[in-house]
Structures are given as structure tokens and as C-alpha cells.
């Protein structure tokens, strides 16, 4: 079992070249986390999906409704992942786990060990092997502890929760989970902390590494590799302004939906887009974006490319 080895975390996240926490997790800058609150799931999903990260989303239930009745966002979960993996217990392993935990100064139960390690803007991502009966990883008390330690109250649990009425009263919390049960957590053992975890099964399963950016909204959770944070934020912003511009062009009958939905835009369309960004007040937040790659594709890409944008 591994209780959060800095060396192991660094070894499994070699593409991150920036600052790290003491436990080795990548420390994505707060400004990138802040930017995600104004972006949709699809805007964030696309830049990582096209690079081969196809198992990063998992559909789950949320403690609080994600949207209000008028369609505006009610609550999103954004933070940095602290991961842990659990399994059914057995006497010999449970004893070895407890001895190692005591030697490291850990107290309480294996679910409390993870929460004790949290800091600002962390989100626990827990593989509780889909255990709901006696698999209730958090309830009212631990949800309060998460809120106190992280500020944003974040949890993603492939397992159960309890004390749902108490949890609802904890401010600023969002928790994703599989099911609810009144039983307390029992008969489980930690396999590792700050290790890769899998949520789900089969083709729908997702993988999360320690330090991944956790984005919860629109029916589930997306895990964004930290080294792609800048690209995801910029890519999401480009999708946003292209949508704003595209809707305008369709309404004015200047371009067809087929042209707007094309994966590679023409130089003419990009010229109009960048002009729109500079002259329309809706383009103000997007004026620092670099469109050189899009222009290169327009000039040198396949002119017969008719693939629709994702």
C-alpha cells in the first residue's frame, strides 16, 4: 500500500513541468481553476478528447442540483484531485495497513486519512469499488471537514454517502456519488492514496490521477490532465467565441450551419471572426487568444476536410 509518495506522484505525472505541492501533486494555478466556472462541459472536454484522453468523464449523481429552474448554473465543482483507492477488507491486510498507518502518525479510519490531508481547493476523488451498503464514505461530519479544509467542499465518490439532510446544510459543498445508504462505513481497506483511480466500469469508466483538475457539472465529472490546463482553458474560450460569432453569422445568413460546424474554418471565416473579436464588445474577453494555429490549418490543412467540429 502507498500512503501518498511524492516520488510516485511525480513519476506518474511527468508531463507537468510547473509547481508542485509537498506531496508531489501538480499545482495548477488558481486562475485556470477560476476560468472553468464560466465554461461548459463540452468546451472543456473537446481539447483533451482530441488528444487521446477519451476516458476522463464519468456520469454521477450530485448532492445539489447543478442547474436552477431557469437553466442557469446552480453549482459547479472545481478543484485539484486528491485520490484514494479502497477494496474489501481482509484480516491480514487490514492489520498490515493499520500498522503502517500508525507508523506514519495517521489516526482514525481509512476514509479520514484522506480528508486529514486536504488543503485549499482540493477535491477528494475516491474509488470505493461502488460500495454503497456500508460504503458511505462521507456523511455530515466529514462533509463539514471537507468544507473547512478546502473552502469549496469537493468530493467525487464511486460509492455511497449518508446523512444526506446534514450534508445539504453544509454551505458551498458539492458532492458527486453513486448511492445513499443509512449504514455507517465498514469492512473496507485502503489500497493507496494519491494513486491512479478508476471510477466506473467498461467503456464508461474514467481515470483520475492526483493533481488532475476536477470539473463537476452537466450530469457528471470531468478529470482534466494538469499539463493541458492552459490549452483546455484557451481551447474552451475559442469554442465559446466561435459559437457566439457562429450564431451571429447564421442569423445574418452569411454562413451556413455546415460551414460553421466544419472542423477547419477558412481564412475568410477566421478573418471575420478576429475582426468580430476586435470590434464587438462581446469579443473583449477573447482578444488575447492566439489564432495562428487555426490560420495555419486553414492555409495548409486538407481543403477537402468536411469533418464536423466535436
N, C-alpha and C positions, 0 to 999 in steps of 0.2 A: 504494500500500500504506500501511496505517496501523499504526504500532507504538504502540498504546495512547495515544490522545489523550484527555486529561482532558476537554476541551471536547466531544468527540464522545460520550464516555460519558455525560456529564451531559445532553446533548441527547437521547439515546435513552432515558433513564430519568427523564423529567420528573415522574412521579408520586411519586417518592421525595423526601421533604422532610427527611429526617434527616441524620445524619453521613455523610461520605464519606471514602474512602481518598484518598491523594495522587493516585492515577491516575483518580479520579472515580467509582469503583465505589461503589454504596450499601453502607454498613456496618451491616448488620442486627445488633442487639445479640446477644451470646453467649447470653443467657438464652432467646431464641427458638430458637436452634440447639439448645441443650440440651434443650428441651422436645420436639423432634422425635424423639428417641431412644425416647420412650415412646408414640409414635403410629404407627398403621398407614398404609400407602399410601392406602387408601380414605378414611380420616379426613382426610388432608391434601389429597387430590385433589378431594374434593367442593366445598369452599369456593371454589376457583378455577375449577372447571369450570362452576359455575352462573353465574359472572360472565363467561363467554365465553372463558376460557382453556382451550381444548379440545385444544391441541396441545403439551402440556407433559410428556407421559410417553413414554418410549421403552424397549422391551424389549431387554435386552442380557445377555450373559454376565458372570459375576462371577469374580474371581480366587479368592476364598474363598467357601465355602458360606454362604448368607445365614441358614440355619436349622440348628439341631442336630437330631439324630435324634428328640429328644423334642418337637420343634416350637417350642422357644424360639429367640429370635433369637441367631444366632452373631455377626453383624457387620453394622452399618449404616454407610453413608457419608453424612455430613452436613457441609456446609461452604458457603463462598461461591465462586461461579464466577469463574474467570479463563478467558476464552475465546480460541481461536485457530482460524483457518481456513487450510487449505492446498489446494494444487492441484498437478497435474503440472507439472514444471519445463519451461522453455524457455530457451535461452541468453541472449537479450537481457534478459528479465525477471529471470533469476537474477543477472545482473551488476548490474542496477539495484538489486535487493533487497539484494545484498551491500554495495554502495556506501553505501546509506542506512543499513544496519545498522552498518557501520564508523563512519560519521559520528556515530552515536548511542552509540558505545562498546560495541556488542554484540560478543561473541566466541562462537566455537563454531558449531554448526549451528542451523538454524531451530527445531528442537524444543527445544534447550537454552535458547533465548532466553526461552521462556515459563516454564520451570522456574526460571530465574535470578530471575524477578520475584516468586516466590511468597513469601507470609508466612503467619503462623499461621492455621489453619483454612480455607485456600484449597483449592479443588478445581479442577484443570485440566479444561476441557471442550473437546475437540478434534474439529473436523471434518476428518478425514484422508481425506475423499472415499471412504470404505470401502476404502481401500488396505490390503491385508494383506501380500501379497508385496512386499518392500522398503518396506513401510509400517508397520514395527514401531516405534511412536512411543516406547515405553519398554521397557527391559529391567531387568536387575538394578541397574545403576549409577544410572540416572535414577529408578528407584523408590526407591532409598535416598535420593537427593537430595530427592525429594518428601517423604518421611517426615521428613527432617531439617529442612526448611524449614517444613512445615505442621503437624507434630505429629500429624495424623490420617491422613496418607498417602492423599490422594484424587486419583483420575483417572477420567475418563469419555472413552473414545477410540473414535470411529467409524472404526476402523481396526485395525491389528494391534499385538501385543506379542510379545516374545521373552524368552529366559532365564527361562522360567516357573518352573523349580526355584529359581533365585536369588530371584525375586520372592516366592515363597512363604515364604522365610526372613526377609524384611524385616518386622519387627513392626508391628502396628497399621495395616497397609495394606489398603485395599480398592480394587480397580481394576475398572471395567466396560469391556468391549472387544468387538470383533466377531470376531476370529480370532487364531490363533497361527501364527507362521512363524519359522524359524530365521534368515532373511536379515536383515542389518542394514538400517536405513532408508536409502533412496537415492531420487534423482530426484523431489524434491518442493520446493515453494516456498511461502513464507508469503504469504497474501493480506492478512491482517490479524490484529491481536491486540487483545483486548478489544473485539470487534465482535460483532454478532449471528451465531450459528452455527446451522446446521441439522444434525440428526442423523436419519438415516433418509430414506425416500422415500415419496412418495404420501401417502395418508391416515394412515399410521403415523408420519410424520415429526414431530419435536419441534423447538421453537425454544428457544434459551437466550440470554439477554443477560448481559453482565458484571455481576456482583453478585447474580444470581439465587441463591436458596438451593437447593443440590443435595441431594436426598434419594435415596439408593440403597438399595433393599430390595424384596423381593417380586417378583423377576424383572426388574427394570429400574430406571430412574432418572426421578425427577420433578423438574422445574425450577419453583420457586415464585417468582413475582414479589416482589421485596423489599417493595414498598409494601403487600402483602397479608399480610405475615408475622404481624402481630398477629391479624388476622382468621382466618387459617388455624389458628393455634395455639388461639385461643379456640373456633373452629368445630369443630376436631378434638376438643377437650376436651368440648364439648357432645355431640358424637356418641358419645364414649366413655361418658359418664354416662347418656345416653339409652338406650344399649344395655344397660348394667348394670341400670338401672331397668326397661327393657322386658322383659328376660329374666325378671326377678323377677315382674313383673305377669302375664306369660304363664304362668309356673309356678304362680302362685296363681289362675289362671283369672279375673283381674279385667278383663283386656282381651284382645281377640283379636289375632292377628298382623296382621290387616288394619288395626286401629286403631293399633297400634304402628308399622306401616310407613307410615302416612299421612304425607304431607309436612307438613301443618299439624296440630298437636295442638290439642285442645280446651282451654278454660280449666280444666276439671275435671282433665284429664290433667296439665297444667302445674302446677296446684296440688299434686297428689300428687307430682309429680317434685320440685318445690322443697322440699316437706316431707321427702321421702326424703333429699335432699341435706343438709338441716339436721340430721336425726335419725340417719341411718345413717353409721357410721364410713367406709364406702366413699365417701361424698359429701364427705369433708373436703377433698380436693384441688380440688373444684369449687365451693366455697362463695363464691368471689369472682366467679363468672360472672354476667353481666347477661342476664336473660331478657326484658327489656322488649320487644324486637322480636318475640319469639315470642308474647308476650301480645297485642301489637298485631295480629299476623296472626290469632290465634285469635278476637279480638273483631271485627276489621274486614275480615278476608280473606273469600274466597269460601267460604260454608258448605258448598257442594256440591263443594269440592275433594277429589277422591279420588286424586290423583296420589301414587304411592308415593315415599317418600324415596329419593334416589340412594344 
